[in-house]
Amino acid sequence: MNQALRRTIWITRAEPGAAATAERVRQLGHRPLVAPLLEVRPTAQAAPDLADVGALAFTSANAARIFASLTERRDLPVFAVGAATAKAAKAEGFPRVLSADGDVEALAAGIVGRAGELRGLVLHAAAAEPAGDLAGALAKAGVRSRTETIYETAPLKPDARELEAAFAADDVLLHSPRAARQLAVLARGGRGAGLRALCLSRAVARPLARAQLKGLACAPFPMEAALLNLIDRDGPANAP
């Protein structure tokens, strides 16, 4: 890539995911600027009761990592929302992991498709504000499930110098509605007028509908590879 075409990309997601995204941005020839707008806080003190559980559902890599820290059990099959979550689950030692490669709806469909193989209910190890309604989708299909909150994501405001550098970036990557809401607050007063927001999905972009930004684009499907492909595109592709 021509040196003059390199862009500075603000990465807002919480660690440890931010570091992994930064490396992918670097591999594309751009400059990553890591200034998270969220932090992950484990909330569970002990492992959930697994006596009647036949499978686990993870809707984020953070859920896979935090759940694994709570129990030594690795025998249950895992349904993961996407490739990054599946990779995290496998790294934690879960041998049977199926990836939906999509969103919560795709995850629910994958679980329903294998409902006949389950030997108990599906435990969704989730954030305090989970993305989508997995339990509702499973209930409609007659699949028993239980949701256990094991972590939360909290707003994190970078210091003044970090924010000044971040708002001077060319693009900002947003992986969640929570991060988008935090950006909308910080961008008030025209502070984000030179910043293009690249969002993992339309749901992520909604909190930015009235934000004063240079541009807004959404990935065509909710995978980070699709999000990163937006960096080298001009214009508001798939804008909400």
C-alpha positions as CSV (number, residue, x, y, z in Angstrom):
1,M,0.0,0.0,0.0
2,N,1.2,3.5,-0.9
3,Q,2.5,5.2,2.3
4,A,0.4,8.3,1.5
5,L,-2.8,6.2,1.4
6,R,-2.3,4.8,4.9
7,R,-5.1,5.7,7.3
8,T,-5.2,6.0,11.0
9,I,-7.8,3.7,12.5
10,W,-9.2,4.3,16.0
11,I,-10.0,1.0,17.7
12,T,-12.7,1.3,20.4
13,R,-13.3,-2.2,21.5
14,A,-12.3,-3.5,24.9
15,E,-9.1,-5.5,25.5
16,P,-8.0,-8.1,24.8
17,G,-9.9,-7.9,21.5
18,A,-8.5,-4.4,20.8
19,A,-5.0,-5.7,20.5
20,A,-6.0,-8.5,18.0
21,T,-7.9,-6.0,15.9
22,A,-5.0,-3.6,15.9
23,E,-2.7,-6.3,14.5
24,R,-5.2,-7.0,11.7
25,V,-5.4,-3.3,10.9
26,R,-1.6,-3.2,10.8
27,Q,-1.5,-6.2,8.5
28,L,-3.7,-4.2,6.1
29,G,-1.1,-1.5,6.0
30,H,-2.9,1.1,8.2
31,R,-2.0,2.7,11.5
32,P,-4.0,1.4,14.5
33,L,-4.8,3.7,17.4
34,V,-6.1,1.8,20.4
35,A,-8.3,3.9,22.7
36,P,-11.0,1.6,24.1
37,L,-14.4,3.1,24.9
38,L,-15.5,0.0,26.9
39,E,-13.9,-2.2,29.5
40,V,-15.0,-5.8,30.4
41,R,-15.7,-6.6,34.0
42,P,-16.4,-10.2,35.1
43,T,-19.4,-10.3,37.4
44,A,-19.8,-14.0,38.2
45,Q,-18.0,-15.3,41.3
46,A,-18.6,-19.0,40.7
47,A,-19.5,-21.3,37.8
48,P,-23.2,-21.6,36.9
49,D,-24.9,-24.8,37.8
50,L,-24.3,-27.2,34.9
51,A,-26.3,-30.2,36.2
52,D,-29.1,-29.9,33.6
53,V,-27.0,-28.3,30.9
54,G,-26.5,-30.1,27.5
55,A,-24.6,-27.4,25.6
56,L,-23.1,-23.9,26.0
57,A,-23.8,-20.8,23.9
58,F,-21.3,-18.0,23.6
59,T,-22.1,-14.7,21.8
60,S,-18.7,-13.2,22.3
61,A,-15.1,-14.1,22.8
62,N,-15.2,-12.5,26.2
63,A,-17.9,-14.8,27.3
64,A,-15.9,-17.8,26.2
65,R,-12.8,-16.7,28.1
66,I,-14.6,-15.6,31.3
67,F,-16.7,-18.8,31.4
68,A,-13.6,-20.9,31.0
69,S,-12.1,-19.1,34.0
70,L,-15.0,-20.1,36.2
71,T,-15.0,-23.9,35.6
72,E,-12.7,-26.7,34.6
73,R,-15.6,-28.4,32.6
74,R,-14.7,-28.7,28.9
75,D,-16.9,-31.7,28.0
76,L,-20.0,-29.7,26.9
77,P,-20.5,-28.8,23.2
78,V,-20.2,-25.1,22.4
79,F,-22.3,-23.1,20.0
80,A,-20.4,-19.9,19.1
81,V,-21.9,-16.8,17.3
82,G,-18.9,-16.4,15.0
83,A,-15.4,-17.3,14.1
84,A,-13.7,-15.1,16.7
85,T,-15.8,-16.5,19.5
86,A,-15.3,-20.1,18.2
87,K,-11.5,-19.5,18.2
88,A,-11.6,-18.2,21.7
89,A,-13.6,-21.2,22.9
90,K,-11.1,-23.6,21.2
91,A,-8.2,-21.8,22.8
92,E,-9.8,-22.3,26.2
93,G,-9.8,-26.1,25.6
94,F,-13.4,-26.7,24.4
95,P,-13.0,-29.5,21.8
96,R,-16.5,-29.4,20.3
97,V,-17.2,-26.0,19.0
98,L,-19.7,-25.1,16.2
99,S,-19.6,-21.6,14.7
100,A,-22.7,-19.9,13.3
101,D,-20.5,-17.4,11.4
102,G,-23.2,-14.7,11.8
103,D,-25.4,-13.0,14.3
104,V,-27.6,-14.2,17.2
105,E,-30.4,-15.2,14.7
106,A,-27.9,-17.5,12.9
107,L,-26.7,-18.9,16.2
108,A,-30.2,-19.7,17.3
109,A,-30.9,-21.4,13.9
110,G,-27.7,-23.5,14.3
111,I,-28.8,-24.6,17.8
112,V,-32.3,-25.4,16.7
113,G,-30.9,-27.5,13.8
114,R,-29.1,-29.7,16.3
115,A,-31.8,-29.7,19.1
116,G,-32.3,-33.4,18.7
117,E,-28.7,-34.0,19.8
118,L,-28.9,-32.1,23.0
119,R,-29.0,-33.9,26.3
120,G,-30.1,-31.0,28.4
121,L,-30.8,-27.2,28.1
122,V,-28.6,-24.7,26.4
123,L,-26.8,-22.4,28.8
124,H,-26.1,-18.9,27.3
125,A,-23.2,-17.4,29.2
126,A,-23.8,-13.7,28.5
127,A,-23.1,-10.1,29.1
128,A,-25.3,-8.0,31.3
129,E,-26.7,-6.4,28.1
130,P,-26.6,-9.3,25.6
131,A,-26.7,-8.7,21.9
132,G,-30.0,-10.0,20.6
133,D,-32.5,-12.3,22.2
134,L,-31.1,-15.8,22.0
135,A,-33.4,-17.2,24.7
136,G,-36.5,-15.8,23.0
137,A,-35.5,-17.2,19.6
138,L,-34.8,-20.7,21.2
139,A,-38.1,-20.6,23.2
140,K,-40.1,-20.0,20.0
141,A,-38.5,-23.1,18.5
142,G,-39.2,-25.2,21.7
143,V,-35.6,-25.4,22.8
144,R,-35.0,-25.0,26.5
145,S,-32.3,-22.5,27.6
146,R,-31.1,-20.5,30.5
147,T,-29.2,-17.2,30.4
148,E,-26.5,-16.6,33.0
149,T,-24.8,-13.2,33.2
150,I,-21.1,-13.6,33.7
151,Y,-19.7,-10.2,32.7
152,E,-20.6,-6.6,31.9
153,T,-19.2,-4.0,29.6
154,A,-18.8,-0.5,31.1
155,P,-18.2,2.8,29.4
156,L,-14.5,3.9,29.5
157,K,-13.5,7.4,28.7
158,P,-9.9,7.8,27.4
159,D,-7.9,10.6,28.8
160,A,-7.8,14.0,27.1
161,R,-4.6,13.4,25.1
162,E,-5.9,10.0,23.9
163,L,-9.2,11.5,22.9
164,E,-7.5,14.3,21.0
165,A,-5.4,11.8,19.0
166,A,-8.4,9.5,18.5
167,F,-10.6,12.2,17.0
168,A,-7.8,13.1,14.7
169,A,-8.0,9.6,13.2
170,D,-9.4,8.9,9.7
171,D,-11.8,6.1,10.7
172,V,-13.2,4.6,13.9
173,L,-14.1,0.9,14.2
174,L,-17.2,0.1,16.3
175,H,-18.0,-3.5,17.3
176,S,-21.0,-2.9,19.6
177,P,-24.0,-0.5,20.2
178,R,-22.5,0.3,23.7
179,A,-19.3,1.6,22.1
180,A,-21.3,3.6,19.5
181,R,-23.4,5.2,22.3
182,Q,-20.2,6.2,24.1
183,L,-18.8,7.7,20.8
184,A,-22.0,9.6,20.2
185,V,-21.6,11.3,23.6
186,L,-18.0,12.1,23.2
187,A,-18.5,13.4,19.6
188,R,-21.0,16.1,20.7
189,G,-20.2,19.7,19.6
190,G,-18.9,18.6,16.2
191,R,-15.8,16.9,17.6
192,G,-16.3,14.0,15.2
193,A,-16.8,16.0,12.1
194,G,-13.6,14.6,10.5
195,L,-14.2,11.0,11.5
196,R,-15.7,8.2,9.5
197,A,-17.5,5.6,11.6
198,L,-17.3,2.0,10.4
199,C,-19.8,-0.3,12.2
200,L,-20.0,-4.1,12.5
201,S,-23.8,-4.0,11.8
202,R,-26.8,-1.7,11.4
203,A,-27.7,-2.3,15.0
204,V,-24.2,-1.0,16.0
205,A,-24.7,2.1,13.9
206,R,-28.1,3.1,15.2
207,P,-26.9,5.1,18.2
208,L,-24.9,7.3,15.7
209,A,-27.9,8.3,13.6
210,R,-27.7,11.9,14.8
211,A,-24.0,12.2,15.4
212,Q,-22.0,14.8,13.5
213,L,-19.5,12.6,11.6
214,K,-17.8,12.7,8.3
215,G,-19.4,9.4,7.3
216,L,-21.0,6.2,8.5
217,A,-20.8,2.7,7.0
218,C,-21.9,-0.7,8.0
219,A,-20.4,-4.1,7.3
220,P,-22.6,-6.2,5.0
221,F,-22.5,-9.0,7.6
222,P,-21.4,-9.0,11.2
223,M,-17.9,-10.4,11.0
224,E,-14.7,-8.4,11.6
225,A,-13.2,-9.3,8.2
226,A,-16.2,-7.5,6.6
227,L,-15.8,-4.6,8.9
228,L,-12.1,-4.2,8.1
229,N,-12.9,-4.4,4.3
230,L,-14.7,-1.0,4.7
231,I,-11.5,0.8,5.5
232,D,-10.4,0.9,1.9
233,R,-13.8,1.8,0.5
234,D,-14.9,5.3,-0.2
235,G,-18.4,6.5,0.7
236,P,-21.1,5.3,3.0
237,A,-21.4,1.6,1.9
238,N,-24.4,0.0,3.5
239,A,-25.1,3.1,5.5
240,P,-28.1,2.7,7.8
